[in-house]
């Protein structure tokens, strides 16, 4: 023990892992307040509490962010069993947790009084989703879900609902940031669980996606999927598949849409997108087994874009996945032909980027990468890609 204050060993008792002490809940009824089984924790906390994702200054810390499950009204509070004393820590104060959370999440409307929050639960049952219903489906465990499209001109939705649901992005999407809701080109696809109680439908927030519609000359648009969030308690229920398919179906029906793209997708979303696009394209004539074995064609690119608004680069990826599905990997010649084709596509960007002189002749590089290193790196990239493709193929085979 340091005679001038708390020793280093004792200070460790006042350090908390942020992802363990932040408690998130969706409250349907009063009893849920004390139901630990419905508590879930953030996946990412570095945007709020720094790169270490640690909080200093408290023992027994709990940061409570409880949302009403339908209207997303928020109760925010912290409690703890002990807090460091400035005199004992030589002026090192506890982290200002309330300020950190409020500033990063940009909290505007919330309760700090639990009794008032409980009172607001009484009118939760009259909530009706904003926007236009696009799709209804059953999950893998037979829950009912609905997806609604809300446009950016719905000011009540933006101010009262989107302001709240965007908080979850900070906790569950790495590097997420809020969108500019003043921009009219944003669309929102919101997912609700629908529960029938006493002949009344109750709706509970499950997730959402944002899509930005870029202008394309002269009168077209190119929708880009920006954020996709399904809350932890609703994951692995085939909701992501239905959400992405619903977004695709909505824009495919619009003759002004050129293609649909994705902004900085995660690995998990890439796999989902590949799966959805493969299930769609496998039905197209140009992607038949007979045509796939002939190799990549302009017809595939054109048909995938025309029918499903799939971007050229993504349709090429779909071709590679489906071609692998029909390739006999025990046939050495066929398998080698496939691998070389994919590797050539992977290597193409690097080859194009090499500088040439004014006569079109490639300049020698002072830092030329050895050929064997290039081959090794290309082989590693291919094998990683093949592992992803095989996961998609396994899922696709279950559906066709």
N, C-alpha and C positions, 0 to 999 in steps of 0.2 A: 504494500500500500504506500502510495506517495503521501508523505506527511502533510503536503500542501493541498491535497484534494483527493479526488478519486483516482486510483491507479489505473493503468492501461487494461489490466485484466478485468477490473470491475466495469470499465467503460463498455466492454463487449456486451454486457448485459443490456445495454441501452441501444443496441444496434438491431434493426429488424430488416428482414428480407421483404421488400415491398410487395412482391407477388403473393406472399403468404398473408399479409395483414390487410390488404385491400379486399373487402368483401362486397361482392355484387349480388343483388337479388332482384327477381321480378316478382312482385307481391300481388297475388290475386285476392287473398282474403287475410284477415287479421292474423290468423293462426300461422301464416307464412313468416311472420316476423321472427318467430322463435324456431323456425324449421331449418336446422343446419343442413339438411339434405338437399335443399334447393340453392344453397350458396355456391357461387362459382367465383373463380379468381382470374385476374388478368394474365394474358400470355406475355405481354410486354409492359414494362413500367419505366423504361429508361427515358422516355420522352417527358415524363412527369418528375421523376426523382433522380435523373442523371444516369450516367453510364454504369455505375456500380449497382444500380437498382437497390440501394440500401437506404434506410431511414435512420437517422441518429437522434437519440435524446429521450427515448421512451421505453418503458417496460410494459408488456402486456398490451401493446398497441393494436387497436382495431380501427380501420377506416371504413365506414359504412356508406355505401352508395346503393340505396334501395329505391327501385323504380316501381311505380304501379304498372302492372303487366299490360294494361290496355292503353291508357293515356300517357304513360311514361312520365308521370309527375314524380319528382325526386325528393327523397329524404337523404340529407348529407350530414354526417356527424362523425366525430372521432372520440374514442375514449381510451384510457390507459390506466394502469395501476400505479405507475410512478413516472416522474419526469426529472431529468438532470437539473441540478442547481448550479447556476452560473458561478457561484463562489467556489464550488467544489471542482469545477472543470476549468478554472482559470480563464473564464470569459467565453468558453465555447458553448454556444447556445444550442438548444434543440432545433431541429429543422422545423420550419413553419409549414407544416403539412397542409393546413387548411388553405393557405395562400398558394402553395404549389399546385394543388388540385384545382382550385378555383381558376387560377390564371391559365393553366394549360387546357383545361376542358372548357374554358370560357363560360363558366356557370352563370346563368342569369336568374332563372326562376327555380327555387328549391325550398324545401322545408328544413328547418333545424329543430323544430318542435315536433316530437313524435306523435303527440295527441292530435295535432292539426293534420299531420300526414294521414293518420288513421281515419279521420273524418272525411278526407277527400276520397277514400276508397269506396265510400257509400254510393257514389254515382259512376263507378267504373263500368257497371254492367250496361249502361246506355251508350257506350262507345260504338261508333260505326266507322269503318275504315274510310280514309280519304280516297278520292280519285275513282278510277274506273276498274272494275274487276275484269282481269284478263284470263285467269286460270284457276281451277280448283282441282285438287288431287289428294290422293291418300298416300301417306308415307309408308315406309317399310313395316312399321308397327301399327298401321291402320289409323293413324291420326289424320284428321282432315285439315288441309291448309288451303289458303287462298292467296293469290298474288294480285296486287293492285298497282296500276300505273297512276302516278301523280305528276302533274306538270308544274313547272316552276311559277306559273301565274296563280297558284293556290297559296295566297299569302298566309292564310290561317294555318295551313299545313307547315309552311316554312317556319313561321314564328313559334307555333305551339308544339310541333311534333318533331320536325327535322332537327330543330335546335337541341332536342333531348337525345334522339336516337344516334346522332353523330358522335356522342361521347364514347360509345362503344368502339369506334374506330381506333381511338388512341390506345385502348387496352389490347386490341386483338389484331391489328394490322401494323406490321413493323414499318416505321417511318411515315405513318399516315398523317395527313393534314386535312383541315377543313376546306371545303370547296367555297367558291364565291357564289352565294345564293342570289346575288344581284344579277348574275348572268342568266338570261332567259333561256339559254340553250340546254340547261340541265333537265333531265327527266329522272324520276325516282320509281323504282320497282320495289314495293314493300310486301313482305311476307307475314302473314298472320296464321296462327293456329286458330281454327274455328271449333268451338265446343258447344254442343247443344245442351242447354239446361232449362228444364221446365218450359219447353217449346220456344225458348229464346236462344238466339245465337250470340255467343260471347267470343270476342276476338282478342287474341293475345299476341303481342309483338314477337316475331321470331328472327327477323333479319331484313336486309335490304341491299339494293345495289343502286349505284348512280351511273348514269350514262350521259355523256356530253355529245351533242350533235354538231360536229364541225361543218362549216359551210364548204361546199365544193362547187366550183364554177361549172355551169352558169347558174343552175337552180337546184343543185343536188346537195345531199348531206352525207357525211360519213360518221355514223355513231361510233363512239369509243367507250367501251365499258371501263369505268374508272375504279370504283370501289365495290367490293362484294363481301358481305358479312352475313354469316349465319351464326347465331349465338351458340355457345358450347352445348347447351342442353338440347339443341335441335339438330346437332350434327349427326352424320352417318344415318340419315333417314331418307336419302335421295332428294333432299330439298334443293341442293346446289344444282343438280341435274335439271330439275323442273324450273328453277329460276332462270338458268341460262337458256334453256329451250324456249321459255316464255319470252325472254328478251329477243331472241333470234326470230321467233314467229312474228312478234310485233313489228320489227323493222323489215323483215322479208316482204311483208305485205305492202310496204311503202315503195312505190315506183321511183321515188326520188333518192332512195338510198343506194349508194354505190357499193359499199361493203361495210362490214362490221369489224372493228379492230378492238384491241385490248391494251390498256395502259399499264406497263410495267407489271405483268402478271407474276404471281408467285408460282413455285413449282407445283403446288397442289392444284392451283387454278389451271395451269397449263395441261395437267393430266385430265382434269374435268373437261376442258375445252376440246382436247383431242378426242376424248370419248364421245362427246355429243356430236362433233363434226363427223367422226367416222361412222356413227350410227346413221347419220343423215346421208352421207355421201355413198355409203355402200349400196344404197337403193338406186343410185343414178346409173344410167347405161354406160357412161364413159368410165366408171369405176368398177365395172364388172370384172370378174376374175380373168376373163379372156383378154380384156383390154389392159388390165394391170400388168400382166406378164409381158406385154409388148413394150412397157416403159412409159415414162412420164410424157404427157401430151398436152398440147394447147387446148384440146377439147376438154380435158379434165379441169383445167384452170377456168375456162369459160363457163362450163356447166355448173361448177361449184359456186361460182360467183353469181350467176344468173338465178339459180334456184334457191340458194341458201345465203347469198351475200357474203361468202367466205373470201377473205383476202387471199391474194395469189400465194404469198409465202405460207399461209396456213394450209391452203389446199395442197401444196407440195408436201407438207408434213403428213397430211392425211393420206396422200398417195403412198408415201414411204411406209406408213403403218400398215395399211391394207395390203401392200405388196409383200411385206414381211409375213403377214398372216397367211398368204397363199404360197410363200416360198418354202420349199422343202429344204430345211437346214441340214438334212443328212445328205443331200446332193451337193457335193463339194463345189462343183462348177456353178450351180445355180446360186448357192449361198455366197460364193466369192463374187459373182457378178453383182449381187445385191449390195454387198459391203462396199465394193469399189464405187458403185453409183452414189451411195450415201456419202462416202468420204469425199468424193469429188465435189458434191454440193457443199459439204462443210468447209472444204479448203478454198472454195471459190472467192469468198470475200477477201481473204488474205492475199490471194493472187492478184485480185483487181487493185488492191491498195498499193502494190509495188510501184514506185516512181519510175517514170520513163523520161528519156531526154526528148529534145525537140524533134528527133528523127523517129520517135516511137520505139527506140531501143532501150531495154531495161538497163538502168544504171546499176553498177555493182555496189553492193552494200558493204560498208566497213564492218558492220556487225552482223554478217550473214549467219543465220541460224543453221547449224549443221543438219544435213539431210536426215541422219538417223534420229535426231531430236524431233524434227518435224513429224517423221513417221510415227514415232512413239506417242507424241502428243495427239496426233490425229487418231491413232488407234484407241487411245484412252477416251477421247471424246466420243468416238463411235460406240464403244462398249457401254458408256453411260447412257447414251441415247437409246441404244437397243434395249437396255433394261427398262427404260420408261415406256418404249413402244410395246414391249411384251406385257407389261401391266395393263395397258389399254386393250391390247388384243384379247387378253384373258376375259375382260369385262364385255367386250364387243361380242365374243363368241357365245356368251350366255344369252344374248338378245337376238341373234340372227339364226 
